[in-house]
Amino acid sequence: MEFLIDMCVVFMQEIRNKAQMIAQKNTTPHRLSRGGYELLERTILQEKLNKRQTKSGSVEPMSPPSPPDRCDLWTLARTKPNGEMTYEPSLQVSERIVSSQVHVIFSVV
């Protein structure tokens, strides 16, 4: 019985060490809770729908709003409630995303 307990402790420690190594490499962690990106996307869609309904003033069902871009979700997931980014690397990546979007918009037009 002790052998089994010792093996489980060693096995779990190996898993824990591996997870810690992966976490150390993540320089841009997000602030999302258990809901993750799915909950964030649902929240944004619901806010868009509420704005659209208050703007039109009708109670009738409306077509669903367009989903947010992945880059917008990424940026929102790393933005604090006061509008600041969580970490400096997140801010740098966000700036690169915005600059590449501007470049794509102008090159398409």
Residue pairs with C-beta under 8 A, 6 or more apart in sequence:
27 87
27 89
27 90
28 78
28 86
28 87
28 89
28 90
28 93
29 78
29 86
29 87
30 77
30 78
30 86
31 77
31 78
31 79
31 80
31 86
32 39
32 40
32 77
33 39
35 42
37 73
37 77
40 73
40 76
40 77
41 67
41 68
41 73
44 68
44 73
44 76
45 64
45 65
45 67
45 68
48 65
49 62
49 64
49 65
52 62
52 65
53 59
53 62
56 62
68 76
71 97
71 101
74 94
74 97
75 94
75 97
78 85
78 86
78 87
78 90
78 94
79 85
79 86
80 86
85 91
85 94
